[in-house]
Amino acid sequence: MEKVKIIENYEKLILFLRKKGISDGAVKSFINNNKSIIEESIDNILDRLFMIYNNKDLYCILLTIDDRYLWSLYKDNEFSAFKSINNEKDSIVEMMVGFIDSNKIKDIYPDIDGLNLNKKIKLLKKCKLNSHGYHFE
């Protein structure tokens, strides 16, 4: 019964994560460890979720909220609870988000400063920069 309710409540999210190649067990851990944040954002969460990969290996899921972000690390086929820069730091996530505001990106997209974090990441995803190292998908 519990499984059916989770699938009904989070069907779009489950399909989105499966389409990204995330296993059912990992999807379940993502939902279970992040229910409160997911539930308050469920209507528009898919538009604000981004994966950070290192080559083809999933590193984490990033959730943008205005110009802030939360991340859920992926390790051993499970996701952690969302973390924020206020309570924990992660050098890879900070590097990726910081890269968006680097001079290299501003040279390619001079108008990027006027965009919010969500749109900046979408722009960076579109150009497929660094698909062999850490990158957004």
N, C-alpha and C positions, 0 to 999 in steps of 0.2 A: 504494500500500500504506500509506504514512504517513497519508494522508487517512482511510482506512477505520479505522485504529487510533485516531486522534483522535476520530472520530465515535463509535466504540464506547465508549471510555473516558469521554467527556464528553457523552454523548447528552442527559441531562437538563439539563445546563448550557446546551448549544447550543440546545435547544428553548426554555428559559427566556429566553435572550437574544434569540432570534429573535422570540418572542412580544412582547418589548419594542420590536420594530421595529429591532433592531440588525442591520446587514448581515452577510453571511457573512464578508466580508473583515475587518470589525471584530471579529467573534466569534473568528476565527482569531488576530488580533493579541492579543486579550485572553488567550486560552489560552496562546499561545506566550510572551508576556511575563510570565506569572504562573503558569507550570506548577507550580513547587515549592509555592507557597502554596495553589493550587487542589487539588493532589493530597493535601495533608495535611488538607484540609477537605472533600473531595468528598462525603462522606456527608451533611453537613448544611449545605453551602454555600448552597444556594438560599434557605434560611430566614434567612440572614444577609447577603444581597446587597441593596443598595438603590441606586437610581439617583438622582442629583441632576440635576435639569433646571433650566434657565433658560427659563421659558415652555415651549416645545416642543423646545428644543435641549438635547440631552444634554450634560452637563458632565463627569460622572464616575460611576464605580461605587464605592460604599462597601461595605467588608466589615467587619462588626462581629466582634470577638473579645473576649468578656466585656465589659468597659467600655473597651476600646481599639478603635481602628479603623484601617483601611488604606484608601487610595483609589488608583484608577487613572484618570488623566485621559484624556478622549476629545478628540482633536483630529485634524482631517484624516482622518476615518474610521478612526482607529487608536487603540488604548489603550496607555498607558504601563505600565511595570512598577508594581506596587503600591508606594506610599510610606507612610511612617509619620511621625507628628509628631516622632519622635526624630531623623529624618534630613532632614526637609524640612517646610516649612510652606506651607500654601495658605490664603489669606485666605477664600476662598469656603467651603471645607470647614470651616474653623474657625468661621466665622459660622454655618453651618447646624447644626453639632453644638452650638455654644454656645447657639443659640436654644432648643434643647430644654430647657435649664436656666434659661431666662429667667423673670422674674416673670410675664410675659404667659401663658406656658404653665402655670406653677404656679397661676395664678388659674383657668384653665380645668380643669386636672387637678391638684388639690391633692395627690394621692397619687403623683404621678409620681416623686418623689425615691426611692421604694422600689423602682423598677424598674431593670433593667439597661439598657444603651444600646440593645440590640436591641429590647426591648419599648417603650422610649421612642420610637424612630423609628417603629415600627409604629403606635403610638398617634397620633403626629403625622401619619402618612400617612393614617390613617383619617379624620381631620377635614378633609383636603383644604385645609389652610391655604396661602394664597399661591400658588395654582396658576398665576398669571400671572408671578410672579417666580421666584426660586430656591425649589425645593421638592423633597421626597422623593417618589419613586414606587417 
